[in-house]
Amino acid sequence: WLKLLQEPSEPRGRRLWPALQCVSRKMYTPAATQDPDLAKVEKPQHWQLFAKGAGQCEFQGFDDWTLEEQQLWNEGKLRCKWGVGQVSLRLPVRDGTSFMALLYGYLPFVIPIWWGIWALATWITRGSPRFFPAYGICIAAGFALVNETIIKQICKRTLPASLTSRPPEAVCKHPGMPSGHVMNAYTLMVWCFLEAALDRMVHPEWLAVIVLVLGPVPWARVYNKDHTLAQVIASGIIATVMGCIAFYIRKTHFPGHQQPWEWYNAGRGIANPYTPRF
């Protein structure tokens, strides 16, 4: 392979060398430093693995960008736009704040996946899965199904497009009311927070971790221009109700299970005189 690259005089080299140069130029040369005629030819072309506008695994074409984004491309500050898991990825990532917004955009997926691995590992080693991650997966899957099949459909049919439409910068073009990311994150956050705050022994470090890990998700979705402020506020309100329902179901139908803060904590905790009795 190295010999082939080093000997462009060979028949194969004459065919391969220009192709490699072209690919390298496309990937690493900013549009602002390219030849104007070449830049016109090399504008990003749309590609999607699923339906266009789904934002699941989608490379957005230049023609679908906003005028501001097209100007950034001409200046060499924006190379391409991807939609992965309905999170808009703009490369190169501008700064640390943009990176944090992307990170928080994926946490609603990462946490249920982590719980799934945890439940599977304990099932293999102990013969039965730990209740906490197993119940968390049921919450995430069950309420996500309710959101996609009932709540989103009602919003789509009853609310005006000015409320349901996503920002024009979003790669995903599906209705954004309510936000599935915020619904999932805040349902799990409220459930976990109530479990930790209303337990017999309260561990403040766990309350802080729960809020810090899941609380900023609405900000991230707005900052990344995947949802509007109205959409994430409505989603947070609905998810708070769902989280309370999940807590009530766990307390009344599945009492007596251990929680993670009973195994991993920074101290003995604070006795809670307000533990509810169902």
N, C-alpha and C positions, 0 to 999 in steps of 0.2 A: 504493500500500500504506500509506504514512504517512498519507495523507489519510483512508483508510478507518479507520485506528486512531484518528485524532484526531476523527472525527465519528461517535460512537456513536449519534447520533440517526438516522442513515441506516438503512434496513432491514437492509442487510448488517452494518453496525456493531453493531446490536442483537444479531445472532446471533453475531458473531465475538468481540466484546469479552468477554462472560462466559466463553467457551471459553478465551481467552488467559489470563484471570485464574485460571481453574481450573488450567490447566497450570502456570502460574508458581507457584501455591500448592503444588502437588504436588511440584515440583522443588526449591524453595528454602525452604519452611517446615518446620522441624523438627516432628516429631510431638508433642513436649511442649508446643508453643505453639499447637497446633491446637485447634479445638473438639472435645471428646470424641466427640460423635456423628459429626463429620466424619472424625476419625482412624480410627474403626472402618470407615468406608466405604473409606478410601483406603489400607488396608493393602496391601502389595505382592502382586500376583497372579502366579501362576506362568506362565512362558512359556519355551518352548525351541524352538530351530531344529531340533534332532535329537531323539533319544529322551530322555525324562525321566530324569534321574539320570546322564546321560552326562558332564555338566559341560563340554561342548565349546563351546556357545554357549547359555547357559541363564540365565534370570532366575528366581531361586528365590523361591517364594511364602512369605508370612509363616507359613503353617501348618507349613512344613517347617523353620523355624528352631528352634534350641534355646531353652529358657526364658530363658537368660541373654541371648541375642541379642534375643529379643522385649522383654526389659526394657530393653536398650540402645536399641531403637527407640522405646519409650515415653518414654525420657529424651532423645530427640533426638540420640543419639550414633551411631546406625547407621541409614542411610537405605535401603540396598538391598544385595542380594547377587547377584553374577554368578558364573557359572562359565565361564571362557574358556580353552580348551586344558587343561582339568582343573586349572586354578589358580583358587582361590576369591578373588574380588575383593569386599572389603567397603568400601563407600563411606559416608562419607568415610574415606580412609586415616588411621589414628590418628596415626602418628608416623613418624619417619625409619626406625626399625627395621622397621616393617611394610612400608614402601616398598622397603627393601632386600630383604626376603624375597620380595616380589612380583617384583622385578627378577631375582633369582637363580632364581626359579621359571620364568622364561621363557628364561634363557640356554641350556638344552639345546635350544631351538628356534632361537634367534637364531644360534648358532654354525654349525650345519649350513646354515642359509639363507645366511649370510655366505660360507661355503665354496662353496656352489652358485653364488653370484654371481661369486666369484673364479674358479672353474673355467670358468664360461661366458664371462667376459670374456677370459680368456687363450686360450680356444678360438677366440674370434672374432678376437683380435688376433694370435695366434701360430700358429693352425692346429691346435693341440692343447691340451688343458687341462693346467694344472699338476698334477703327480702328487700333491702333498701334499693339497690340498683335495679332489681327486677321490677319493683313497683314503679320506679322512676321511668323505666322504659315503657311500661304500660301507660303511664300518664302522657309521655311525649307522643307515643303512637296514637293513643286513643283520642286525645284532644286535637292533634294535628288532623286526624281524619274528620272530626267534627268541624274543624275550621275550613278545610278544603271542600267538603261536600255540602255543608249547610250554611255556615256563616258567610263565607265568601260568595256563595251563590245568591244569598239574600241581598248582600250589599251590591253585587253586580247588577241585580234586577231592580233594585229600589232606589239606589243613590245615583246622583248625577255623575257624569264622567269627570267633572272638575274635582270631585272627591276621591274617586276610585283610580284615576290615572296616575301612573308614576311620573317622576320628574323626567324631562326629555333626555337627560344624560344617562339614564339607566339603560343597561343592555336588555334586561327583561322588560317586555312590554305588556305582560299580563296585568290585570287589575291588581292594585296594591292595597286595597282595603278589605280586610285588615292585613297587617304584615305577619306572615307566618313565622318569620324569625323572632319577632318581638313576642308574638303569642306563645311560642314554645319556650323562649327564654324566661318570660315573666311568669308563666304558669309554673315552671320548675322552681324559679326563684321564690315565689310566694309560698309554694308548698314547703320547700326546704327551710325557709325562714320561719314559718309558723312551727314546723317540727322542732327547730332548734330553740326558738324563743319561748315556746310553751311547754318544753320538756321539764322534768322534775329538777334537773340541774342545767343551768344555762351557761354556755361557754361563749363569752363575747367574741373571741377570735373567730369562731365559726360564723357568727352573724356578720362580721366584717368581711370575711372571705366570700360568703354567699352574695352579698351586695356588690362587692368589687368585681366579682367574676361575671355576674349576669346583669347587674344594674345598668351599665353603659350601652347595652345593645341598641336601645332606641336611638341614642345619640349617634352611634356608629352608622345606623341605617340612613339617617338623615344626612350626616356629614358626607357619606359616600354617594349621596344622591341616588339612592335606590328606593327611597320612600319620602313622602312628605311628612311634615310635622303633625298634621291632622291624622294621618294614617297610623303613626306610631302611638299617638296619645290614645286614640280609640282602641288600638290593639292592647295597650297596657291596661286599660280599664277592664276590657273583657277578660284578659288573662288573669287579672287579680281575682276576679270572681271564680274563674276556673281553678286557680290555685287553692282558693278557700274550699271549694268543693272537693278537690283531691285530698286536702288535709282532713276534712270531715269524714270522707269515705274511709281513709286509712285508720282514723281513730275509732270509728264505730264498727267497722267490719274486720279490720286486721290489727287488733291491739297486741301489745306485748312484744313487739319486735325491737331488736337492738338497732341503734343508729350509729353512724360513723364517729360522731363526736364522743361516744362512749369508749371508743377504742383509741382514737388519736386526738389528743387535746394538750393544751399548754398548762393545765392545772386541774384542780378538783372541780372548778366551776362555782357558780353561785346558785344557792337554793332558790327555787322559784315558788313563791306562795300562791301564785295565780294559775297554776296548772289546771286547765279545764277538765271537767269530768263529764264524759258522755254516757 
